[in-house]
Amino acid sequence: MNEKFFDLRKEKQDRIMGAAMEVFAQCGYEHASTDDMVKRAHISKGLLFHYFGSKLGLYTFLYDYSVRFMTMQFARTIPEGERDYFRLQEYLLEAWSDAMRQYPYIRLFLMGADEETDEEALKEITDKRDAYSQTLSDIAARYDEKPFKRDAPVEMVSNMVWYALAGLLKDMDKEEEGWQDTYVEVARAYLDMMRRISCR
């Protein structure tokens, strides 16, 4: 990766990264088109390859950047001593909300990378993906099970919340203006409902 990328104006950096995240999130590594990326970023293909060398170079940079960005978001947003499951989910949602204002497709990009099967891409991101997964596991390890009803174990509730919020994100109409804010609003309503039915 060419360090001169960081000499660009922040707005242009974000536009390039945002466009690439969107295409990778929608298509996966193998089928992602750099032609689509440059069209959405309003730059030349030559410039994209000047900065990142190849599609793989771009994907690797973008994954590393996204993981670092979200790790900092979590550290900045989530209080260290918080153990309440639903408060932690609210803080996670707040971190994602702030991130998605800057990079609308960052969560979908990282979710897609979790399911990535392309061997070339996996070879480059596996270690970072494992470290990111450990960060999320460390947050999950804080959950206090005491407030949950006996017939609503935290692991099952956590799985339900994950599938509901991930499915909601995938199903959002991305053409709709302000879809990210709509997602956060609806996700909060889901969390509130889950809290009411699973806690004492």
C-alpha positions in Angstrom: 0.0 0.0 0.0 1.3 3.4 -1.0 1.6 5.7 2.1 0.8 8.7 -0.2 -2.9 7.6 0.2 -2.8 9.3 3.6 -1.7 12.6 2.0 -5.1 12.8 0.3 -7.8 15.0 1.9 -9.7 13.0 4.6 -12.9 13.5 2.6 -11.3 11.8 -0.4 -9.8 9.0 1.6 -13.2 8.3 3.2 -14.9 8.4 -0.2 -12.5 5.8 -1.7 -12.7 3.5 1.4 -16.5 3.9 1.6 -17.0 3.0 -2.0 -14.7 -0.1 -1.7 -16.5 -1.2 1.5 -19.9 -1.0 -0.2 -18.8 -3.1 -3.2 -17.0 -5.7 -1.1 -20.0 -5.9 1.3 -22.4 -6.4 -1.6 -20.4 -8.8 -3.7 -17.7 -10.5 -1.6 -14.0 -10.4 -2.4 -14.1 -12.6 -5.5 -16.9 -10.9 -7.3 -16.2 -7.3 -6.2 -15.5 -5.1 -9.2 -12.8 -2.4 -9.0 -14.6 -0.7 -11.9 -17.7 -0.3 -9.6 -15.5 1.0 -6.8 -13.9 3.7 -8.9 -17.2 4.7 -10.4 -18.7 5.2 -6.9 -15.6 6.9 -5.5 -15.3 9.2 -8.6 -11.6 8.4 -9.2 -9.6 6.7 -11.9 -8.8 3.0 -11.8 -5.1 3.9 -12.2 -5.3 6.0 -9.1 -6.9 3.2 -7.1 -4.1 0.8 -8.1 -1.4 3.5 -7.6 -2.4 3.6 -3.9 -3.3 -0.1 -3.2 -1.4 -2.0 -5.9 -4.2 -4.6 -6.5 -7.7 -5.6 -5.4 -6.1 -7.8 -2.8 -4.0 -5.0 -1.5 -7.1 -2.8 -1.2 -9.1 -5.5 0.5 -6.3 -6.3 3.0 -5.8 -2.6 3.8 -9.6 -2.0 4.2 -10.0 -5.0 6.5 -7.1 -3.9 8.7 -8.4 -0.3 8.8 -11.9 -1.4 9.6 -10.9 -3.7 12.4 -8.6 -1.0 14.0 -11.3 1.6 13.5 -14.0 -0.5 15.2 -11.7 -1.6 18.0 -11.1 2.0 18.9 -14.8 2.8 18.6 -15.6 0.0 21.1 -12.9 1.1 23.5 -14.1 4.7 23.3 -17.8 3.9 23.7 -18.1 0.9 26.1 -17.5 1.6 29.8 -14.9 -0.8 31.2 -17.0 -2.0 34.1 -20.3 -2.5 32.3 -21.7 -6.0 32.6 -25.4 -5.6 31.8 -26.1 -7.5 28.6 -28.5 -5.0 27.1 -26.6 -2.0 28.1 -23.5 -3.5 26.4 -25.7 -4.1 23.3 -26.8 -0.5 23.4 -23.1 0.7 23.6 -22.2 -1.6 20.8 -25.0 -0.2 18.7 -23.9 3.3 19.6 -20.3 2.4 18.4 -21.7 1.0 15.1 -24.0 4.0 14.7 -21.1 6.4 15.0 -19.0 4.3 12.6 -21.7 4.0 10.0 -22.1 7.8 9.9 -18.6 7.9 8.6 -18.5 4.6 6.7 -22.1 3.5 5.9 -21.1 0.0 4.9 -18.4 -0.8 7.5 -20.6 -3.3 9.5 -21.8 -5.1 6.4 -18.2 -5.2 5.1 -17.0 -6.8 8.3 -19.9 -9.2 8.5 -19.2 -10.2 4.9 -15.5 -10.8 5.7 -16.6 -13.1 8.5 -18.2 -15.3 5.9 -15.4 -14.9 3.2 -14.3 -18.1 1.6 -11.9 -16.8 -1.1 -8.5 -18.5 -0.3 -6.4 -15.5 -1.5 -8.4 -13.1 0.7 -8.5 -15.4 3.7 -4.7 -15.9 3.6 -4.3 -12.1 4.1 -7.0 -11.5 6.8 -7.3 -14.6 8.9 -5.0 -13.4 11.7 -6.7 -10.0 11.9 -10.1 -11.7 11.7 -9.2 -13.9 14.6 -8.0 -10.9 16.7 -11.2 -9.0 15.9 -13.3 -12.1 16.8 -11.4 -12.2 20.2 -12.2 -8.5 20.8 -15.9 -9.3 20.4 -15.6 -12.4 22.6 -13.9 -10.4 25.3 -16.9 -8.0 25.3 -19.3 -11.0 25.4 -17.4 -12.5 28.4 -18.5 -9.6 30.5 -22.2 -10.5 30.4 -23.9 -10.9 33.8 -26.4 -13.7 33.6 -28.2 -12.9 36.8 -30.9 -10.6 35.4 -32.1 -13.2 32.8 -35.1 -15.5 33.4 -34.3 -19.1 33.9 -35.9 -20.1 30.6 -34.0 -17.4 28.8 -30.3 -18.3 29.0 -28.0 -15.5 28.0 -26.4 -17.5 25.2 -29.7 -18.1 23.5 -30.8 -14.5 23.9 -27.5 -13.4 22.6 -27.9 -15.6 19.5 -31.4 -14.2 18.9 -30.2 -10.6 19.2 -27.3 -11.3 16.8 -29.6 -12.9 14.2 -32.2 -10.3 14.5 -29.9 -7.3 14.3 -27.7 -8.8 11.5 -30.8 -9.8 9.5 -32.3 -6.4 10.0 -29.1 -4.8 8.7 -29.0 -7.0 5.6 -32.6 -6.4 4.8 -32.5 -2.6 5.0 -33.3 -0.7 1.8 -29.9 0.8 1.2 -31.3 3.2 -1.4 -33.4 4.9 1.2 -32.0 8.3 2.5 -30.7 7.9 6.1 -31.1 4.1 6.2 -28.3 3.8 8.8 -30.2 6.0 11.3 -33.4 4.0 10.6 -31.4 0.8 11.3 -30.2 2.0 14.6 -33.7 3.2 15.6 -35.3 -0.1 14.8 -32.5 -2.1 16.3 -33.0 -0.2 19.6 -36.7 -1.2 19.5 -35.7 -4.9 19.0 -33.3 -4.7 22.0 -35.9 -3.1 24.2 -38.4 -5.8 23.3 -35.8 -8.6 23.9 -35.0 -7.1 27.3 -38.7 -7.1 28.3 -39.2 -10.7 27.4 -36.0 -12.2 28.6 -35.1 -10.4 31.9 -36.8 -10.6 35.3 
